[in-house]
């Protein structure tokens, strides 16, 4: 390779597929459990890491959701987001759009206000770190539509604090059309929309088609199964649909990183981006993901640079801001 891991780490980049709840590192989990008197069944970092046993999306979620019980107060949500942003700075993340799952907290008695105010405080302070951060509120697709509708109502007084609406969690028997009406309303209300189309799910290509052609999302999170339908690939490229891919997390829940598909889409001109998904669980932050993908699939320097540029191009920021960040990338490359 004609570049190093340090080159990748220093590249100005945006992170567009990052679950704040997935950044709960073992040390913070233990700290918050003691502070809030929550018995998590683990007493040290080694025991916490030993609990990270999963081999598909369903088994991952069984570990993922119970861990959130330590998040109780506004200060806890602030601490979680702030800790991620400190790590993002080390990877030269200049801009990020952060997923959060309010239903995972309101369903256990934590108010929506507590969640969003804690996260938003960290988002505002991100500027001090040289990072522009925004929030994306996601619905849990394995909860009833009624719950999503109620969550949307809870969000409205805080609409100025989020940039988009997303959809995540277990895709089995929870197709995107289940939430079509609420996403239609979100677009009317001036919010951007994106949806998870997880890798190798039942009816993956059908779900991707629904997202693109029927619901008309602006971005697809994961989504590499689109290569199964060349007409959809062409549609996505023509309409500048972003793909927020997560190679390392893919390798935990399937046997494949999906790097071949990412490289194919990248060469075709699709807005493929690389992100860390749930870095505390996969112990891989954005530069680590980019380097792992580049190393295993022998990406050239030009392709790595394009991934960085795509991360800004696929974002929900204004075209003016995109140009400014792309200039940052070009300036960095000239120096290195």
N, C-alpha and C positions, 0 to 999 in steps of 0.2 A: 504493500500500500504506500502511496506517496503522501501520507498524512499520518498523524499520530492521534492517540486518544486525547492528548492535551489540546490538539487543534480542534477536535470535535467539542471538547468541553468549553473552549473559549469562543466558539462560534455563537454569535447572537442568535437567539432562538425564541420561539413561542411554544408554550405547552397548552394544548387544546383538549386533552383527554386525561384528566386528573381528578380522581374522586377524593375530596378532602377527607372523607372518612377512611379512605384507604392509605392515608399518610400517618396513621396512628402507630408510631414506632413503639416497640416494647417498653423503652424507658419511660415514655410519656404515659403509656397505658398503666404501668405500675404506679407512677406518681399520682395520676388522677384517681386510681382505684383506692389508694390510701387516703387521699384528700377527701373523697366523697363516701368513704366507708363502703365500698362495693367489693364483695367477695368474688373475684374472677377465677378462683381455683388455681392460680399460679402465684408463686412467691418471688420469682427472680426472672431475669431476662432469658436465661437458658430454658426455663419452663415455658415461658411465653412462646419462644421460637419453636419449641418442641410441639406446641399445639397447632402449628401451621402445617396441617396435613390435608392436602386436597389434590385431586387429579382431574377434576372437571369443574364446570361453573357451579353446579349445585353443591358439591362438597365444599367449594371455596366459600360460598355464601353462608354455609352453616357455621363457619369459623368467623366470618366477617361481621355478621350482624350482632352476635352476642357481645363482641368486643366493644361495641358502641355504648354499652351500659355505663361505662365510666364517664361518658360525656353528660353532664347534668346541668351545669351552670353556663351563663354567657361567657364567663372567663375561660371555661374549658374549651369552648368552640373557638374562641380567640386564640388560645394557646396552640391548638391544633393547627389552625391555618397559618399562624405566625411561624411555627416551627417548619412547616413546609416551605414557606417563602424564604426563610433563611437558607434552606438547602437549595432552593431554586436559584438563588443569587450565586451560589458557588458553581452552578452549571451555566451561568450567564444567560438565564432565562430573562428576557426583557419584557415579555408580555405573557399573561396566562388567563385562560378562561376556566374557572374552577367549578366542577360539578359538586352539588351537595344534595342530600336525600332527606328532606324534612320529615317525610312519613316514618322514616326509621326512628325518629326521635319523638314526634308527636304521638305516635302509637304507643309509646311507653311513658307518656305523661309530661314530656318536655314541651314547652310552648313554642310555637313557630317564631314568635318574637325573640325568644332566648337564642334560638338557633341562628337566625339571620343577623341579628344584631352583633352576636359574637363573631361570626365570620366576616361581616361587613367592616367591623372595626379593623381587623387585620388587613382587609383589602384596601382600605383607605391609607393605612400606614405603609403599605407596600411601596409607595412612592419614595419613601425615605431610603428604601433599599435599591432604588433605581429600577423598580418593576411596576408595570401597569397591570393591575389585576381586575378581573370582572367575575361575577358569579353566574352560574347556570343552574337553575332549579330543576331537578329531575323528579319524575314520577317513578314509583316502583311498579313495574308492569305486572308483577304477580300479586298486587293488591287490587281490590275492586275499583272499577271506574268511579264509583261514588266517592271513594276516598280521594282520588285524584282531583275530582271536581271540588271537593271541600278544601283540599290543599291549595288549589288555584285561588279560591275565594280568600283564603288566609293570606295569600301572597299579595293580593291587589294593593293593600295599603303600603306595601314595600316595593312596588313595581319598579321604582326608580333605582333600586339597589341591585337589580339583576338585568342581564343582557339577553338571556335566552331561556327557553324551556327544553328540557331533554327527557329521555326515557331510558331507564336501565333496569337491572335485576334480571330474574330468570325469564328467559324468552319462551320456554316451553309452554304451549297452550295460551300464550299471551301475545298474539300478533299485533302489529302496529295499528291496525284498523280499530282495535278496541278503544284507542284513545284519539281517533281521528277528529272528533268534534271539538275536543278541548284544545288540540293543536291548531285547529282552524280558528278558534277564538283567540288563541295566543297571537297568531299572525295579525288578526284584526286589531289587537291591542298594541301592536307595534313591536312585538318581541320576535327575536330570531328563533328558529326551531331546528333541532337536531335529534336524532334517535340512534340508539344502539341497535346494530344488527350483528350480533355476536357470531364468532366463527363456527362454522360446521354445525349449525342448529338444524332441527327439523324445519323444512320449508324455508331455509335461509334465502334462497334466490327469490322466492315468492315475497318474502318480507321486504327484501331490498327493493323489489319492483314496486310494491305498495308505497314504500317510503318516498321513492323518487317520483313515480307517476301519479299517484293518488293524493298522498298527503303533501307532497312537494317540499320535502325537507331541504335545507340548505347544506347540510352536512350529514355524513353517516359515520358513526363511531364504530370502529373495527371495519366490517363491511368487505373484507377481501374476497368473500365468496362471489362477489360481483363478476369475477373472471369467468364464471360458468355461463354467462350470457354476454356475448360480445356487443350486442345491440345496447345493453344497459351501460356497458363500459363507454361506448361512444356517446350515449346520452349524458352520462356523468361528466365526461370531459367537455362536451359542448356547453353544458350548463354550469361549469366550474364548481362542481360538487366536491367538497373536501372529504378526505378519508382520514380519520384520526386513528392510526394503527398503533398497536402496542405489542411489539415482537416478543419481549421477555415474558409478559403475562400470558401470551398465547402459548408459549412453551411449557407453562405450568398446567394449563387446563386441557391441552391436547399434546400430541406427540410432535407437533410441527409449529415452528415460529411464524409460518406463512410468509417467510422472506421471499420465496420465489414469486409469490403473487404480488407482493409489494414492489419488487424490482420490475416485474412486468408492467404493472400499472404506472409506475414512475416513468419508465421508458416510453410508454404510450402518451404521456403528458397529463396524466391524472394528478390531482392535487393530493398526493400521498404525504402524510406527515407521520412522524414518530413521536410517541409519548410514553409515559411510564405507568399510566393506569392506576395501580394501587401499590406504589413503590415500597411501602413499609412491609408488605406481605411478600413481595417478590425480590426485595433488596436490590432494586435496580432503579436508579433515577434517570432522567431523560438522556443525559450524555452517555450513560451506561447502555441504555437501550440502543442508541444510535451506533455506538461502537460495536456492540455485540452483533447487530444486524449487518453493519458494514464489513466486519471481519468474516463472519460466516458466509456471507453471500457475495464477498469480494466487490463491494461497491467502489467505484472510482471516486476520486476527489470531487469531480464535477457533480456526481450523483448525491454525495453527502451535502454539498453546498446547496443543491436544489431542494433537498429535504428541509434544510433550514429556511430557505426562502418560502417554500410551500407552507411552512408553519405560520408565517405571517399572512400569506395570500389567502389561506383557508380560514382565517380568523374572521370575527364579526366586527372588526374595527373599520373605520372609514378608509377610503382609498388613499386619502392624503397621508394618514398615519402609516398605512402599509408601505408607501413609497419611502417614507423616512426610515422605517426599519430595514427595508431592502437595501437602502444606501449604507446602513450600518454594517450589514453583511458584506457588501462589496468592499467597504473600507477595511474590514477585518481581513478579508481574503488577500487584498493587496499587500498588507503588512506581513502576511504569513505565506 
